[in-house]
Amino acid sequence: MTPESAATESAAPSAPAPETHAFEADVAKLLHLMVHAVYSDKDVFLRELISNAADACEKLRYEAIGEPALLGDDPKLRITLRPDAEARRLVIEDNGIGMSAIDMAEALGTIARSGTKAFMDRIAANAGGEGTQLIGQFGVGFYSAFMVAEKVDVISRRAGSEQASLWSSDGKGTYTIAPVNLAEAPARGTRVVLHLMEDAVAYCERYNLERIVKAQSGHVPVPIVLIGTGEEEPSEIADGAALWTKPRSEVSEEEYADFYRSVAGQFDDPALTLHYRAEGRHEYAVLAFVPGAKPFDLFDPDRHGRMKLYVKRVFITDEAELLPRYLRFVRGLVDSADLPLNMSREMIQESPILAAIKKGVSNRILGELEKLAANDADAYDAIWENFGPVLKEGLYEDYERRTALLNLARFKTTASGGAWRALKDYVAALKENQTAIYYSTGSDLERIAASPQLEGFRARGIEVLLLPDQVDSFWVTAGLDYEGKPFKSVTQGSADLKLIPLLEGADQPAAEASEAVSAFIAYLKTALDEAVSDVRASDRLTESPVCLVAADTGMDRQLEKLLASAGRAGAGAKPVLEINPRHDLVLKLADLGEDEAAFREDAARLLLDEAQIADGERPSDPRAFSARLGRLIARALR
């Protein structure tokens, strides 16, 4: 069928007039962004349309399990390309599931709507009426066609239906849908007709099409046939052999990269490729990738994994949650030979076979990451840079794999010079009498490194983990240890550093408070009683006069701040104010006489304000802080 005949048929006097619809969500603007920003290589339009066609064939393959009549007398699924340079037209056709007029309005009238969820919801519900709402094979990728086409016609007939429809648009704000004569529509499936722009006619050249298909779509599990014009013979340019069914030795790195980009919807190269077949109690194939760049929605709270589930090469779902959430950045698929095809999605989710597959695949991915860390530290560090905050979620979510995840964890520390550091290296460098792994949390790496609470640890050469990610404040509270060494916050409780010797030449940390300083500390306890739970001499300060820490049994201050910002914590516990009893400022304040009572009270409040500012907080009363500071400056200028 030609697009001209489809348009003529739809426009004939005896045919119903085409219905004109406006695209949703300001589609013209979104199309402009799609064409000029999302895709930098126009060749990608062919990959996207072929991928959509392959999905349609896979969905028909699934539906035909329960309803074989849908395949009719044409059981061999395929994708066909028909270029016509003279007419400046390219046709991409499949004999897959097809679409009704309602499906077209749903799938092709709204940007960024994917058909997979609606398709799988129908399977899960096993309902008849809602089945006609199948969105089919089109998602965002369909609109890449407008990079090369000034007009796009879509003629589709749903498998088993006696009706066909024509969707047509120039991508500038509206589209039309009209019935089309069955004689001029596919027997089933979808025909996409691209009316190419003048500068895109090269996409009708046979060589060009073969090059793009072999480079970008040779992996699809449906044969691709090219039918040329004139006397050229039809040729199969992709055999439809699923990439994951081939031995690893027969697959090139370029083929892996192309498959990754297709399944992940990204344009980078994979940082790690995992391809294997598990045999034994359960048989399944795995082809999984760790992306080379962060997916844009990595921290979307509603984001799920992107691993597809196949059964005997039949696509089942991409919502099976084949991996724990902390591995949600992994893209790829699992193809099981054991799961039954006629099982609903809910039953599949509860299947012990799937549970065993999930466990096996998760363990294998973590094992491969550990191998990479051992064999290519730079490559692994790049993965950790991108996905470390997500992997650390597993430290409090996945008790069973905590040891493996701790081995994979990398940290910036006070001794690493900006490089990533493994816990095994940290433990190997423990100081004499050091019994814990020390850490400090916060929201900014540089601010954490400059915290006054670290001074006493630096004086003794004790390495401290610097933890700037939000998740760090949670996993460290899970009662973990590494090789028998517990994790201990440098900003919570007493530091207990006296048994660890100082570095040679290091400044002497705070000693026991003198009688005058002890009296001043007692005064501070009374003056600041409503703001702090205790005031005490510090053995962790060497340069700063004061700092704030959490009480021994209280919540770590950074975790308290995070919970408060999320509305999940009420008034926090009062902190402990630690005083450096050797600091010049503290010594001079301790020597103030009774006649300086007003100044002494201002000084006490300013010490607390200083500690709050050093901790990344605002003074509790900024106006009072300003007034006190003004009085202090005025006194100094007398």
N, C-alpha and C positions, 0 to 999 in steps of 0.2 A: 504494500500500500504506500502511496506517496502522500506527503503532507498536504499537497494541493488537493488531492481527491478527498482527503479527510475533511479539509476545510470546506470544499465545495459541497460535500454531502451534508455537513453540519449546517451550512448556510442555505441549503435548498429550501424553496417555499414550503414543501411538504414536511420539512423537519422542524422541530421546536427551535425557537430562537435561542442562541447561546445565552447562558446566564453569566452576567458580568459581576465579579466580586472584587472588593478591595483587599489587598494583602493586609494581614494583621501586623501589629507592632512596627508600623512605619517601615514596611519592607523595602521601599526604595532606598531609604537611608542605610538600612542594614546591608542591603545588597551592595551598595557602594563600598561600605567598609569591608565586606566579605571579599569582593573582587580586588580591591586595591590595598588591603592591609593583611588579611588572613593568608592569602596565597601569594607567594612570590614567584612561583613557577607555574605558568599556565598549563603545562602538560598534566598537572594534577587533576584537571577536570575529568580526564578519561579514566584515571584510576578511581575517582570517586563514583562515577556513574557505573563502572564495571563492578565495583564493590557493592553498590546498591543492588545491581542486577543479580549478583551472586547471592546476596542475602535473600532476595525474593525466591530464588531457586531452592535455597536451603529450607526456607519456610514451607514451600510446597512439598519438599521431600518429607518434612515432618508431618504435615497434615495428611499426606497420602498414606501414612502408616495406618491411620484409622479409617481413611476413606480412599481406597485405591482407585476408585473411579475418577478421581480428580486428574489422574495422569492420562486417562483416555487411551488413545492409540499413539501417544507420543511420550513414552516413558523416559526418554533420554533428555535430561536437562542440559541446556546450553545457553550461551550468550553469543549473539551474532552482531558483527560490525559491518555496516554497509556504507562505504564512502561514495560520494558522487561529486567530483570536483567541478564538473560542468554546471551542475545546479547549485554548487556551493552548499552542500548538505552532507551531514554525517548522521547515520542512524545507529543507535545502540539498542538492541532488542533482546529480551529474555523470554523464555517460556516458563516463568516461575508462577508465583501465586497471583499476581495481577492486583488490580484495584478497581473498586466500584467508584461511581461518581462521588459518593459520600466520602470514601477514603481519600479521593483526590483533593476534595475541599479541605479535609483535615490535614493531610500530609504535605500538600504542595501550596497551601495558602498561608502557612505559618512558618516563619523562620525558626530554626533551632528546635524543631520538634522531631523526636526520633520515634520510629515505629516499633522499636524492640519492646519497650515496656508495655505498650498496648497489646502487642502480639502475645507476650507471655502472660499478661493478665487474663487474656481470653482463654489461654490453655489452662491456667490455674483454676479459673472459674468454671471451665467446661460448660459455658453457656452458649446457647444458640443465637439469641437475639442480639447480644452485644458483639457477636463475631463479625457482623457486617461493618463494625467500626474499625476493622483492621487498618492500621496506618500503612502497612506494607514496608517497602524497602527504602523510602526516602527520608533523609535527615538533612542536616546542614549541607553536606557535601553536594547534594543535587544542585544547589544554587551556584556552585562554581562553574556550571555550564554557561552562565551569562558572562564569563570572562571571554569566551570565544564566540558566543552566539548572540545575534541581535534579536532572535526570537526562538522560543522553544515550544514544540508541540509534544504532548504526551498522550498517546493512544493506549488505553489499557482495558483489558477484559479479565475479570476475576475468574479463576479456575472454577468451572462448574456453573458459571453464570450465562444467561442468554442476553445480556446487555453489555455494551461497550461504550466508553466515553472518551471524549477528546478534551484535554486541558491545554490551554494555550496562553502564552504571555510573552511580552517583551521585557519583563522584569522592571518596569518603570512605575508600578503602583497598582495595577489591576491584572486580573486574569479572567478567562472565560472557561466555562465547562458546558459541554453540549453532548447529547447522544451522538453516536456514530454508527453507521451501518456495519453489521457484523461481518459482512463480506470484506470490508476494508480495515478490519481490526485483527490483531493476532488471535489465533484460536484460543489462546490463553496467554497471560503475561502482559508485558509492557513494552511499548516501542517509544523510545525517546528520539525525537527528530530535532537536530540542531541546525538552524539556518545560520550558517557561519558568517562572521564578519569578513570583510575583504582581506584583512591582514591575517586571518586564521585559516585560509583555504589550504594551507600546507597540511592541515590535519586530515585532508582527504587523500594524501599520498600514502600508498601502501607501505612503503618503507618506513615512513614516519610512524604509522600506526603499529607496525610490527615492533619497532624499536621501543615505543612507549609501553606497549603491553608486556613485552618480555622483560623490560627493566622494572616495571612497577606493579604488574598484575599477574605475573606468571605463576603465582602461588595459589590463586583462587581455586577452590575445590569444584569448579564447574568449567568444562571445556569452553574455549573461546574460538569462534570461527570467524574468519575474515572473508567476506564475499565482495570481490572487486567488480568493477564495471567492465563492459565489453566481453572479451574472450578469456579474461582471467579466471582461473579455476578457484573455487572455494578452498581455503586452506585452514587447518587447525593450528593456531599460533600459540595456544596454551592447552595442555592436555587434561587439565582438571585434576591432576594428581595433587592431593593435599600435601603441603610442604612438610607437615609434622609426621606424615606416614613414611617419609623417605629416611634412609640412614643419614646420620649427621655427615658422614664422609662424602655424601653426594650433594650436599647443599653448600653453596658458596656464601661468604660473608655478605656479599651484595644482596643475595636472595633473602638472607636473614634480615638485613637492614630494611629491605623493601617491605617484607611481611610485617616487621615491627611497626613501621610507619603507618601501614594500613590498619593494623589491629589497634594501635595506640592512638591514632589520629594526631600524631606529632610528626615533626620534620627533622628531629635530631637523630643521631645514631645511638643504638643501645649501648649502655655501659657494660652490660653483662648479658649473655645469651645462655639459656639453659634448655637443652633439647635432649630428651632421653625417653626410653620406654621402660616402664616398670612391669616386671613379670613375677609371677608367684601366686600368692593367694588372690591378688587382684591385678588385672592387666589394664594398663592405661598409658597413653602417650602424653607427654608434657612438652610444650614449647612456650617458654616464658622469657620475659625480658625485663631487665632493670633499666629504666630510661636514663639517657645521658643528661637530661635537663628536668627541672621540676615541672610537673603538670600544673597548670594555672589554678586548678581547684584542689590542690593537695590538702589544704587545711579547711576545706568546706565541711562543716559539721554534718551535712547530710550526704557526704560523698561515700560511695561504696566502692568495693573492688571492681576491677575491670578485667577479670579473668572469665573467659567464655567456657561454657560446658558443652561438649559434644558427646554423643553416644553413637559409637560405630559410624563416625563421620557425619552424623546428623546433628545440626545445631539445636541445642535445647534451650539454653538461657544464658544471659550474662549477669544474672542476679543470684547465682547459687552461693555467693560468698565462699569461694573455694579457699581463700586465705584469710588469716586473722586481719583485723582492721589495720594493725601496724605495718602490714605488708601491702597496703592498698595501692601503693605506687607501682607495683609489679603488673605488667600487662602480658597478655598471652591467652593460652587456652589449655584445657585438659580434655582429652578424648578417651572416654571409658569404653571398654569392651564388655563390661559386666552389668552396668545399669540397664534395666529394662526400658524400652522406648515408650511404652504405653503407660508410664507412671506420671501422675500429676506433679507439678512443681513442688507443692507442699510435701508430698510423699518422698520426692527425691531429696529434699532438704533434710528429712528425717531418716534417710536411708543409712544403715551402718556401713554400707559400701562407700557412700560419699564421705562419711566421717573418716573412714580409713584413708581415702584418697587425700582429703584435706590435711590430715596429719602427715602423710608421707610427703606431699608436695611442700608443705611448710618447712618440714625438717630438711628437705633437700635444698631448698632455697637458702636457708640459713647456713647449711653446710658449704654450699658453693661460695657464699659471701665470705665465710671463714677461710676457705682455700685461697680466694682472691687476696684477702688481707695478708695472708702468709707469703704469697708468691709475687704480688705486685702491690706494694703498699701505696704507691701514688694513685693507682687506679681505684683502689678501695677508698682512700681518703677522699677522692672526688665524689664517690657515691655517698659517703658519710656526710660530706658537706651539704649535699642536696637533701638527703633523707634521714639523717641522724635524729632530728627532732621527732620524726614519725616512728622510727625504730624504737626510740626510748619509751614510747607509749607501752610497748610490750613488757617493759620492766615491772610495771604494776598491773598489767592486764593478764599476762601469761606466766603463771608461776612455773609451769612445767618446763619452759624454755628460758628461764632467767639466766642460767649459767651460760648458755650459748649466746644470749643477747649481751650479757656483761663482757664476754670475750670479744664481741663485735664492737662494743662501745668505744668511742674515741672522744678525748676531751682536750680542750685548751687548759693549760695549767700555769701556775706562777713560775714554773721552771722549764716550760716547753719552748719558750721563745716564739710563740705563735704557731708552732707545729701541733699536729694532732698526736695525742699520747694515749697508749693502751693501758688498761689497768694492770696487766701483767708487768709492764715496765715500771709503773708507779710502785707496785708492791716490791719489786726487786730493788728499788732505791729507797726503801723506808729507812728513817733515821734510827739511831740507837734509842731504845725504849719507846719508840712510836708504836702505838697499838691500834690506831684507827686510820681510815682513809678520810682526810679532811676535804671539805668542799665549802664553797660559798656561792649562793644563788643571787640572782638579780635580773634586771631587764636589759643591761648593757654591759658588754664584756669589759670595756675600758673602765667603766665606773666600778665594776666588781674588783678589778685588779688594783684600783686605787683605794679600796676600802681601808680605813684605819684598823679594822679588826684583823687584817692580815699581817700587821707589822711584827708582832711577836713570832709569827710562823716564819717570816722571812729571816728574822734574826737568827733562827736556828736552822735555816735551810730546809724547812719542811715544805714539801710540795703540796699545793692546794688546787683542787679541781675548780675551775671557773665555769659556772653553769648559768648561761644567760637565757635559756629557753624556758617558756612557761611550764612545760611538762616536767622540767627538772625539780620543781618545787613539790611535785607529787610523788615521783618514783622513789625519791630518797627517803620518803616517810614509810615505805613499804616494808621496813625491817630487813633490808638486804644486807648481805656481807659478801666480800670477795676474798676467797682463800682464808676465811676465818677473821678477816678484818672488817669491822662494821664501818658504815659511813657516818661521819660526824660533822655537823655544821660548825663553822668557825664563828657563827653569829648567834649561837644558842648555848646557854649554860656556861659553866666555867671552862676555861681553856685547858687547865691542868698541864701546862707546858714545862713546869719546873724540872721534871726528870729528864728532859731532852736537852743535851748540851748545846751551848751557843756556838755559832760559827766563829772562827778565829777573827778577831778584829771587829766583830759585830757590836753595835751599841747595846749597852746593858739595858734589858727591859726593866719594867717597873719592879722595884723592890718593895719590901714591906713598908707601909705608910708610917711616917713619923707621927709623933704625938700631935703636932699641930695639924697635919693633914688628916689624921684620924678624926680630930675634933671637927674639922671642916666637912668631912664626909658625913659625920653625924648631923651637922647643921643642914647639909643638902638633903638628907633623908627627910627631915622635918619640913624644909621649905618646898620641896618638890613632891611631897607625899601624894598629892592628887594626880600626878602625872607619871610617876615611875613606881615600880614595885619594890625597888631596892637601889641603893647606891653603894658601890664597893670599889676597893682598889683593884686594878687590873694587872694581870701578868701577860696580856696580849698586846699592850700598847708600848711603843718605843719612841714614837715621834709626836703623835697627836695627844692632846690633853684629855679628850673624852671620846667615848663611843657608846652606842646603844646595842644591846644584845637581848635575845629572848631568854626568859627564865628557863631553868633546867627542864622543867616539866611542861613548859608552854609550847605553843605552836611556833614554828619558825616564822620570823617576821615577814619574809618574802611571800610565803604561802598565805599568811594572814592577809597581806595586801591584795593578793590575787583573788582570794575568796571574797573580800570586801568589795572589790571592784566589780565582781560578778553578782553582787547582792546575796551572797551565800553565807555571809558571816556578819554578826552583829558587832557590838563594841568589842574590840580586841583586848587581850590581856595587856596590862601595863608592862612596858619594857624595863630592863635593868640598865641603869646608867653606870658605866665603868669609868673610873678616874685614874689617870696616870699620875701616881704619887711622886714621881721624879720630875715632872714637867715644870718648867720655870713659872708658867702662868698659875698652875695649881699651887706651887709653893708660895708665891706672892699673895694669892688670894687667901691662903691659909693663915698668913701673918697679919691680915687686916685686924684692926682693933675694934672694940665695941662702938667707937665713935663713927665708924664707917658702916653702920648697919644698913642704911638705905642702899649704898653702893654694893655692899655684899649681897643683898637680895637681888639687885639687878644682875650682878655677876653670876649668881646661881642660875637665874633664868636664862641668861645668855649662854651658859655652858650647855644647858639642855637644848637650846635653839641650835647651837653649833653642831651638836651631836645629831640632831634631826636633819639638818642640811647635809651633813657628811653622809647620812644614810639615804639621801635622795628624796627627802621629804621637805614639805614646807613647814616653817615654824607653826606650832599649833595656833598661835594668835599673831598673825603678821603685823597688825597695828601696834600691839604692845611691844613686839620685837623691835619695830622701827623706833618707838619712843625710847626704849632702853638703850638702843645703839646710839641714839642721839645724845642721851645723857652721858654715855660713856665717852663719846668723842669730845663733848663739851668739857668734861672733867680732865681729859688728857691735854686740852689746850689751855688750861689755866696757867 
